Amino acid sequence: MHNYTRLQLDELKIRYNKEREKEWASIDSNALNIGMFGSSGHILQFLENGHKYIDKLIDELFKTETISLSHEQEKPTETYFVDLNREMIEIAKGEYEVIRSEALKMFDNWGGGQLAHNDDMNIQQDEISTCESINRKIKMLQEELRLRIPQSSTETTIHVSGDVGVINAGTIYGSIQVKIEKLKESNQTELVNMLTLLTETINNSTIKDENKREQMENVDFLVEQCEMPSEKKKSGSYKSN
């Protein structure tokens, strides 16, 4: 797995776990209100929600991995993809263990400390489905890189007036990622983490597209300056919105 993808992993887990727990709480509350807490329907909804967030996590990891690898000069080896496949599957299986553990804690009074056979089978089937999806995504990723299919970190497109045309915000985002990767070589971990967090915050924000592009340009300039020796750094014009 690419270093940048690994850097994003914990942040993604935290984000999706919070979203998942919020939805689980809502599912539990609704089940309690209608007197169906612990029913087969309630448990199935609980498990399906957990499966959905694992799929979201894996999809986001593949998106990050694809963008990262597309910026590398050297083509990944076959061994790299074998290791990536193994690591992605390990992540998915670890998350399914979390779901199984949470379900046991939540429905302990109904199953005597064990999930019903059908419920456990549902988890196993979801896990198999996700692992098969990972295998397919690995093959697609290999083919995309072989064919050099252009990758964009975001589908956000910004229309501007004049002769400039159409600017893809993902181009700026991708430029920042490449520069941050180079900055890692200076072992400035705290700075790299701060810039990464700032970039992701802007990228995931719901601000207007034009404002997002301007903020990305500001960060791009900042990262570029961090790469330069102090005597070559220059002041820049930052836009605030």
C-alpha positions in Angstrom: 0.0 0.0 0.0 1.2 3.5 -0.9 2.5 5.5 2.1 -0.1 8.2 1.4 -2.9 5.7 1.5 -1.6 4.3 4.7 -1.5 7.8 6.1 -5.1 8.3 5.3 -6.3 5.0 6.7 -6.6 5.9 10.4 -8.4 9.2 9.5 -10.8 7.4 7.3 -11.6 4.8 9.9 -12.3 7.4 12.5 -14.6 9.4 10.1 -16.5 6.3 9.0 -16.8 4.8 12.4 -18.3 7.9 13.7 -20.8 8.0 10.9 -21.6 4.3 11.4 -22.1 4.6 15.1 -24.5 7.5 14.6 -26.5 5.5 12.2 -26.4 2.5 14.5 -27.8 4.6 17.3 -30.6 5.8 15.1 -31.4 2.2 14.0 -31.5 1.1 17.7 -33.7 4.0 18.7 -36.2 3.3 16.0 -36.3 -0.4 16.9 -36.9 0.5 20.6 -39.7 2.9 19.7 -41.6 0.2 17.8 -40.8 -2.6 20.2 -38.6 -4.5 17.7 -35.2 -4.1 19.4 -33.3 -7.4 19.0 -35.6 -8.7 16.4 -34.2 -10.4 13.3 -35.1 -7.4 11.2 -33.3 -5.0 13.6 -30.2 -7.2 13.6 -30.2 -7.5 9.8 -30.5 -3.7 9.4 -27.6 -3.2 12.0 -25.4 -5.6 10.0 -26.2 -4.2 6.6 -25.3 -0.7 7.8 -21.9 -2.0 9.1 -21.3 -3.7 5.7 -22.1 -0.4 3.9 -19.5 1.5 5.8 -16.8 -1.1 5.2 -17.5 -0.9 1.4 -17.2 2.9 1.7 -13.9 2.6 3.5 -12.5 0.2 0.9 -13.7 2.3 -2.0 -12.1 5.4 -0.5 -8.8 3.6 0.1 -8.7 2.4 -3.5 -9.5 5.9 -4.8 -6.6 7.3 -2.7 -4.3 4.4 -3.8 -5.1 5.0 -7.5 -4.4 8.7 -7.3 -1.2 8.1 -5.4 0.2 5.5 -7.8 -0.8 7.5 -10.9 1.7 10.2 -9.7 4.6 7.7 -9.3 7.3 7.6 -11.9 7.9 3.9 -11.6 5.3 1.3 -12.4 4.4 -0.9 -9.4 5.6 -4.5 -9.6 3.3 -7.6 -9.5 4.5 -8.2 -6.0 3.2 -4.8 -5.0 -0.3 -5.6 -6.1 -0.2 -9.0 -4.4 0.8 -7.3 -1.1 -1.8 -4.6 -1.7 -4.5 -7.2 -2.2 -3.5 -9.0 1.0 -3.4 -5.7 3.0 -6.8 -4.5 1.8 -8.4 -7.9 2.6 -6.8 -7.8 6.1 -8.3 -4.4 6.7 -11.7 -5.5 5.5 -11.7 -8.7 7.7 -10.6 -6.6 10.7 -13.6 -4.3 10.2 -15.9 -7.3 9.9 -14.6 -8.5 13.3 -15.5 -5.1 14.7 -19.0 -5.5 13.4 -19.3 -9.0 14.8 -18.0 -7.8 18.2 -20.4 -4.8 18.3 -23.3 -7.0 17.3 -22.5 -9.4 20.1 -22.4 -6.6 22.7 -25.6 -5.1 21.4 -27.7 -8.3 21.1 -26.1 -10.3 23.9 -29.4 -10.6 25.8 -31.1 -12.1 22.7 -28.4 -14.6 21.7 -26.8 -15.7 25.0 -23.5 -14.2 23.9 -23.6 -15.6 20.4 -25.1 -14.4 17.2 -27.8 -16.5 15.6 -26.5 -18.8 12.9 -28.3 -16.7 10.1 -26.8 -13.5 11.4 -23.3 -14.9 11.5 -23.8 -16.3 8.0 -24.8 -12.8 6.8 -21.6 -11.4 8.1 -19.6 -14.1 6.5 -21.4 -13.6 3.1 -20.8 -9.8 3.3 -17.1 -10.5 4.1 -16.8 -12.8 1.1 -18.5 -10.3 -1.1 -16.1 -7.5 0.0 -13.0 -9.7 -0.5 -14.2 -10.6 -4.0 -14.8 -6.9 -4.7 -11.2 -6.2 -3.6 -9.8 -8.8 -6.0 -11.7 -7.2 -8.8 -10.6 -3.7 -7.9 -7.0 -4.8 -7.8 -7.2 -6.1 -11.3 -8.9 -2.9 -12.5 -6.3 -0.8 -10.8 -3.5 -2.7 -12.5 -5.2 -2.3 -15.9 -5.9 1.4 -15.4 -2.2 2.0 -14.6 -1.1 -0.1 -17.5 -3.3 1.9 -19.9 -2.3 5.1 -18.2 -5.9 6.2 -17.7 -5.8 9.7 -16.2 -6.9 9.9 -12.6 -8.5 12.8 -10.8 -8.8 13.1 -7.1 -12.2 14.7 -7.4 -14.8 15.1 -10.0 -15.4 18.7 -9.1 -15.3 20.9 -12.2 -15.2 24.6 -12.0 -16.4 26.9 -14.8 -14.8 30.3 -15.0 -15.4 33.3 -17.3 -13.1 34.5 -20.1 -10.7 32.3 -22.1 -9.5 30.2 -19.2 -12.1 27.5 -19.9 -12.8 24.7 -17.5 -10.5 24.0 -14.5 -10.6 20.7 -12.7 -10.1 21.2 -8.9 -8.6 17.7 -8.8 -5.6 18.9 -10.8 -4.6 21.3 -8.0 -5.3 18.6 -5.3 -3.2 16.1 -7.2 -0.4 18.6 -7.4 -0.5 19.2 -3.7 -0.3 15.4 -3.0 2.8 15.0 -5.1 4.6 17.9 -3.3 3.6 16.6 0.1 5.1 13.2 -0.8 8.4 14.9 -1.7 8.2 16.9 1.5 8.1 13.7 3.5 11.7 13.1 2.5 12.7 16.0 4.8 11.3 14.1 7.8 9.1 17.0 8.8 6.3 14.7 10.0 4.4 17.4 12.0 4.4 19.8 9.0 3.4 17.0 6.5 0.5 15.9 8.8 -0.7 19.5 9.1 -0.6 20.1 5.4 -2.3 16.8 4.7 -5.1 17.5 7.2 -5.6 21.1 5.8 -5.8 19.7 2.2 -8.3 17.0 3.1 -10.4 19.4 5.1 -10.7 21.7 2.1 -11.2 18.8 -0.4 -14.0 17.3 1.7 -15.7 20.7 2.5 -19.0 21.8 1.1 -17.9 25.3 0.2 -18.6 26.6 -3.3 -16.5 25.1 -6.0 -14.8 28.4 -6.9 -13.9 29.0 -3.3 -12.6 25.5 -2.9 -10.3 26.0 -6.0 -9.0 29.2 -4.5 -8.3 27.6 -1.1 -6.5 24.7 -2.9 -4.4 27.2 -4.8 -3.4 28.8 -1.5 -2.3 25.4 0.0 -0.5 24.5 -3.2 1.5 27.7 -3.0 2.2 27.1 0.7 3.4 23.5 0.1 5.6 24.7 -2.7 7.2 27.3 -0.4 7.9 24.6 2.2 9.9 22.7 -0.3 12.1 25.6 -1.2 15.3 26.7 0.7 14.6 29.7 2.9 16.6 32.1 0.6 14.4 31.2 -2.4 11.0 31.6 -0.6 8.8 34.4 -1.7 5.7 36.0 -0.5 2.4 35.1 -2.1 -1.1 36.4 -2.4 -3.6 34.4 -0.4 -7.4 34.7 -1.0 -9.8 34.4 1.9 -13.5 33.5 1.6 
